[in-house]
Amino acid sequence: MTKLKLGPITEDKPIKVTLEFPAALHRDLVAYAEALARESGQPVTDPKRLIVPMLERFIATDRGFAKLRRIGSAPH
């Protein structure tokens, strides 16, 4: 089985953002939610809940961004 990059979804105080996604990206989110539910054993009732953890993971693993933060060129 493939190990997904996204782990369990945690709760936090939300900030409201409105976005429009292409239909293909929404289908991918739904498919990812289904795969994550199978892998983790926890149902993902709303694929939109994946967006924040995915963005957090992307930013956390972006080496270029981390380097900019270390040298003080990126806002905190």
Stockholm file with secondary structure:
# STOCKHOLM 1.0

chainA/1-76         MTKLKLGPITEDKPIKVTLEFPAALHRDLVAYAEALARESGQPVTDPKRLIVPMLERFIATDRGFAKLRRIGSAPH
#=GR chainA/1-76 SS CCCCSCCCCCCCCCCCCCCCCCHHHHHHHHHHHHHHHHHHSCCCSCGGGGHHHHHHHHHHTCHHHHHHHHHTCSCC
#=GC SS_cons        CCCCSCCCCCCCCCCCCCCCCCHHHHHHHHHHHHHHHHHHSCCCSCGGGGHHHHHHHHHHTCHHHHHHHHHTCSCC
//
